[in-house]
Amino acid sequence: MNVTATRTMAAPPDRVAAVMFDPARDPEWIGGAKSVEQATSNPLALGARTTRHGGFMGKKFSWTTEVAGHDRDHLLHMNFVSGPMKGGTVTYRIEPVGNASQVSIRNTGPGPQLMGWFVKRSVGKDLGRLAKLVTG
């Protein structure tokens, strides 16, 4: 599976990143994340792990990500180290576009491509919730 969802938001990259890159705020905008456990005091440090609890398509589960790359206000790349997407990745990108930001989430990992359609739809809704938070 390899899917990307993109949305332009009427907010500068730093405002988007303040919410998007803070795992503690995931339940506010990620539909499948109901609670979060951070393993370190700096969740953006290389190797930092965060476990999220929630679900997708009616199934409850937990998943842990590990930070593999971070560029302040522009990029957060994480590897899935446990859960149903174990072995996959998720990348958050924020690019300035005038006074706005182009925001994308790319998920890669195991699973049939048909599942990718559901993931892309879900991530698109997540970006909609994120846009509401950052444009207030």
N, C-alpha and C positions, 0 to 999 in steps of 0.2 A: 504494500500500500504506500502511496506517495501522493499526498494531497496538500494543496495550499489554498488558503482563504485570505482575501485582501479587502481592505476597506480604507477609504480616506476619511480622516477625522479632523474636525475643525479645532485642533489643539496642537500646540507645539510639541516636539518630541519629548522634551523633559517632563511635561505634564502627563503624557501618555505613559512614559516609562515609570513614573512614580507609582502608578497603579499596576501596570502590566508586569513589571519586573519585581514586585513585592509579593512573595508567596502568601503572606498573611492576608492579602486582599483578594486572593483567588476566589473564595466563595461569593464575593460580590459580583463577579462577572463571568466566571466559568460555571456553566450550568451543571456540570457533573461533579463539581468539587463542593462538598458540604462542610468539611473541616480540614485543617492543615496542621502538620507537625514539622517544625523546623529543627534539624539536628545540630545546627551551628548558629552562632550569633550573627554571622555575616552570610546570609543566604545566597549572595551573588559571588562568593569566593569560588575559585576553581576547586572542584571536588565536593562542594557543599551539597548536601542531600536534603530533600524535602519530601515528606510523605503526605499524600492527599487521600482523603477518604470520601467516597461518594459512589457514583455509578454512571451507567450509560445504558440506554435501551432497556430499562427495567431491571438491570442486574447491578447489585451492590458489589463494590470491590475497592481495594486500595492500590495505589501505585506510587512508586518512589522515583524521583528524578535526581540526576547528579549534574551539576553545572560543568559543562565542557568548554564554554567560551562566553565571554561577556565584554561588551564595548558600551560604556556608559551612554545611556539614552538612545542607543541604536540597535543593539543586538544582545540576545540572550539565547544561548544554545544549550540544550540539556539532553542527556541520554536517559532513557527509561531503564532503570536497573532492577525493577520488580514490577509485578502486575501484568495485566493482559497485553501491554505493548512492550514488554521486556525485549531488549535488543533493538528497539526503535529509537527515534529521536524526535524532538520538537524544537523548532527554531522560531523565536519571535524577532521580527525586524521592524524598525521604525525609521522611515526616511522623511526628511523635511520636504514639503511641497508648498512653497510660498509660506503662508501663515498657518498651514495645516500640516498633517502628517499622513503618509501612506503607511498603513500598518498591515503586516502579514503574519500569519502563523502557518508554518509548514510542519506536517506530521509525516514521518516515514516509519515503517515498521511491518511486522508480520501481519498477515491477515489477507483475506480475499479483496480484490479491488472493489467488489460490490460494497464491502464495508466502508471503503473510502468515501462513497457517496454520502453515507450517514454521518461519517466523521466530518466531512466538509460542511454539510448542512449544520451540524451542531456547532462547529467552530465559527461559522458565519454568524450564528445567533450570539455566540460568546462575544464576537467583535462588536455586534450591535449593542450589547449591554455595556461593554467597555467604552464605546463611543458616548453613551449617555452619561457615564460616570465622569469622563474627562472633559466633556463639553458643558456639563452641569447646567 
